[in-house]
Amino acid sequence: MHLNETLYAAESKKSVSRFVEDFAAIAEDNNFVINNKATMDMKTTLSAHGGSVPEDFDLHMMQICKPTKADKSLATNPERAILMPKFVHVFSKDNKTQVRYLCFTPEYIADMVPGDARFPESLEQTFTKIRSMIEEAR
């Protein structure tokens, strides 16, 4: 698997907090939810558990889910769960907002969940939709 097939990397002119707010609204409009709203701000989460990060540390790890698709998918085959958590990472680097999203090729998906012919295409559709939501939020 090649990096350019799996890593979506983008930059936004928005602040981290503005991008996160805009992305969350777009996700909601598309029937996605952010499962970890209370803990996605990693500075707060790490500090709450005794971690220490620099004052300017700004990283949000948003776990994205579409419950009305995931319910059917996981009920069909619970082995799919290994590839179901999807995270959009937003952080500051060199005074710019960076966005990262990891997705997988249909071949990788088929290798991870063998004997499940429909899953690679279905998951690829979700990956594509999440990338388009990121683009819209940028």
N, C-alpha and C positions, 0 to 999 in steps of 0.2 A: 504494500500500500504506500503510495507516494503522498508526501506532505500536501501538495497542491490539490489532492483529491479529498483530503480529510479536514484540513484547517482552513476555516474561513476567517480572514483577518481584515479588519476595516478600521478606519479612523473617522471620528465624528468631530465636527466643529462645536458641538454642544458640550456642556459640562457633563460629568458623569451622572450627577443627580438628574439633570434635565433629560438626558438620553434614557435613563432608567424609567423615569416617569412616562416619557413618550412611548417607549417600547411596551411598558405594562398596559397602557391604554390601547395600543394597537393589538397586542396579544388578546386582550379581553374582547375587543371588537371581532376577533377571529375565533372566539370560543376556546382560547387557551387560558390557562391560569398559571400564576407564578406560585408554586407550592410553598416557597420559603420566604415570603415577604418579610416576616419578622426577623429572619436571620441572614438575609442575603448581603447585608452590609458587613463585610468581613472584619472591618476595624472594630465595630461594636461586638460582633460575635466572638472574635478572638479575645478581646479585652474581657468580656464576660466570663471567659473560661481561664483567665490568668495569663493570657498571651500579651505580648507587648510589641507594638508596631510604631513606626514613626508617626508624628503628628499629621504629616501630609499623606499618609497611606489612604488610598481611596480605591477599593476594589469591591465590586458587587458581583456575586455569583448567583444568577437567577435560574432556578430550576423550573423549566417550562413543561407543561403537560396539557394535553387536550383530553379531558376526562371522557368525553363522548366518543372518542376514538380508542383511547387506551382501554376502556372497560371491555369492549368487544375483543380487542387484540389480546389482552391478557387472559380473558376467559377462554379464548380459542387455544392459546398455548402459553402457559406461565413461563416457559423457558425464554420467551421474548423479553422478559423483564430485565435481563442483563444489558440490553441495549436501549431500554426505555428512558432512563434518566437523561434529560437533555439540559445542558447548562449553557447560558449565554453569559460570558465573562466581560465585564466592563471595568476599565481601570484607567488611571492617569499614568502617563509615561512621557517624560520630556515635555511637560506642560500641554499634552494633547490627550484627548479621550480615545482610548483604544477599545476595540470590540473583538472578541475571539469566540469562535463557535466550532466545536469539533463534531464532525459527522463522519459517516462511514460509507464505503462503496457497497453496491448491491452484492458484489462478490464476497466482501468481508462479512456482511450480514448473513449471507447464505452459509458461510463457513462457521460462524458463531452459533447459528440456530439451524442446523442441518435438517433436511426433510420438511421444511416449511416454505413451500414454493411461493406463497403470496406475500410473505412478510418483507422480503427485500424491496419490492416495488412500493408497498404501502409505507414503509419507513422512509424510503427515498422521497416520497411525496411530502412527508412531514418535514424532513430536512430542508427541502426546497422552500416550503412555506415559511419556515422559521428564518431562513436566509432572506426571503423577500420582506418579512416583517422587520428585520434588522435594517435592511436598506431603506425602508420607509421611515424608520425612526431616526436614521442618520441625519 
